[in-house]
Amino acid sequence: MTQTSDTSWPPAISAVTLFAEDLDATKRFYTEVFGLPVAYENENSAVFMFGATLINLLRVTQADTLIGPARVAAPEAGSRMQFTLTVEDVDAKCAELVARGVTLLNGPMDRPWGIRTACFSDPAGHVWEIAS
């Protein structure tokens, strides 16, 4: 791949849309686990702000209007992405997550590349990693 000097791309991702089979459960997860307020919602979506990044939870039945003719994979197909949030203390954050009813997928563990991580997923199957 060739590097170009074109700097026309924005410096950050402004929004990520995640498809959810059960919008109410997924919205509740983001409210309760991350402690975030809903920034916007309607009958088909709920939006949360992670800093300057908008996380849009969209009812899976509405996905075709955005990505068609591509298809949304079923949660059982497995994860194809992961979000990472940097925290000060992975172990303390894991204890907080477990206290909020979250089941960890793995960790906390020390990785060979020098960071400590743990992973969990939301009700729609999207994987979140915490790292320090």
C-alpha positions in Angstrom: 0.0 0.0 0.0 1.4 3.4 -1.0 1.5 6.3 1.5 0.1 9.6 0.2 0.4 13.0 1.6 -3.4 13.7 1.2 -4.7 14.9 4.6 -8.3 15.3 3.5 -9.5 12.5 5.9 -10.8 13.6 9.3 -8.5 13.0 12.3 -11.1 10.9 14.2 -14.1 8.7 13.8 -17.2 10.7 14.4 -19.8 7.9 14.7 -20.1 4.2 14.9 -23.4 2.4 14.3 -23.9 -0.9 16.1 -26.8 -3.1 15.1 -28.9 -4.5 18.0 -31.6 -7.2 17.9 -32.9 -6.1 21.3 -32.6 -2.3 21.3 -34.1 -1.8 24.8 -31.7 -4.3 26.4 -28.7 -2.9 24.6 -29.6 0.7 25.5 -30.1 -0.3 29.1 -26.7 -1.9 29.1 -25.0 1.3 27.9 -26.9 3.3 30.4 -26.2 1.0 33.4 -22.7 -0.3 32.6 -21.1 2.8 31.1 -23.2 5.2 33.1 -23.9 7.3 30.0 -27.0 9.3 29.3 -28.9 8.8 26.1 -28.0 11.7 23.8 -30.8 11.1 21.3 -33.3 8.3 20.7 -36.3 7.4 18.7 -38.2 4.1 18.2 -35.3 2.6 16.1 -32.1 4.0 17.7 -30.4 5.2 20.8 -27.3 7.4 20.7 -24.5 7.7 23.3 -21.5 9.9 23.3 -18.0 8.4 24.1 -16.1 11.7 24.2 -16.4 13.1 20.7 -17.5 9.7 19.2 -21.1 9.0 18.7 -22.2 5.4 19.3 -25.5 4.8 17.5 -27.4 1.7 18.6 -29.7 0.9 15.7 -32.5 -1.7 15.6 -31.2 -4.5 13.3 -34.4 -4.4 11.3 -33.4 -0.9 10.1 -29.8 -1.8 9.1 -30.7 -2.4 5.4 -31.5 1.3 5.0 -27.9 2.0 5.8 -25.8 -0.8 4.5 -27.9 -2.5 1.8 -27.1 -4.5 -0.2 -24.7 -5.7 2.4 -26.2 -7.9 5.1 -25.9 -7.8 8.9 -24.3 -10.9 10.3 -26.2 -12.7 13.1 -24.6 -12.4 16.6 -24.0 -16.1 16.5 -21.6 -15.7 13.5 -19.0 -14.4 15.9 -17.4 -11.0 16.6 -15.7 -9.1 13.8 -14.6 -6.0 15.7 -13.7 -4.8 19.2 -13.8 -1.4 20.9 -11.0 -0.5 23.3 -11.3 1.9 26.2 -8.2 2.9 28.1 -8.7 2.9 31.9 -6.3 3.6 34.8 -6.8 0.2 36.6 -8.1 -2.8 34.6 -8.7 -4.9 37.8 -10.7 -2.2 39.5 -12.8 -1.6 36.4 -13.4 -5.3 36.1 -14.6 -5.4 39.7 -17.0 -2.5 38.9 -18.3 -4.3 35.8 -18.9 -7.5 37.6 -20.7 -5.6 40.3 -23.0 -4.2 37.6 -23.8 -7.7 36.4 -21.4 -7.9 33.5 -19.8 -11.3 32.6 -16.2 -10.9 31.5 -15.2 -12.8 28.4 -11.6 -12.9 29.5 -9.1 -11.2 31.8 -7.9 -9.3 33.5 -4.7 -10.5 32.0 -1.2 -9.2 31.1 -0.6 -9.3 27.4 2.8 -10.1 25.9 2.9 -6.6 24.3 2.9 -5.0 27.7 -0.6 -4.0 28.6 -3.3 -5.4 30.9 -6.7 -6.1 29.4 -10.1 -7.7 29.9 -13.0 -8.1 27.5 -16.8 -8.2 27.8 -19.7 -7.9 25.4 -22.9 -5.9 25.2 -26.3 -7.7 24.7 -26.0 -7.4 20.9 -22.6 -9.2 21.0 -20.3 -6.2 20.4 -17.0 -6.8 22.2 -15.5 -4.1 24.4 -11.9 -4.3 25.8 -10.6 -2.3 28.7 -6.8 -1.8 28.8 -4.1 -0.1 30.8 
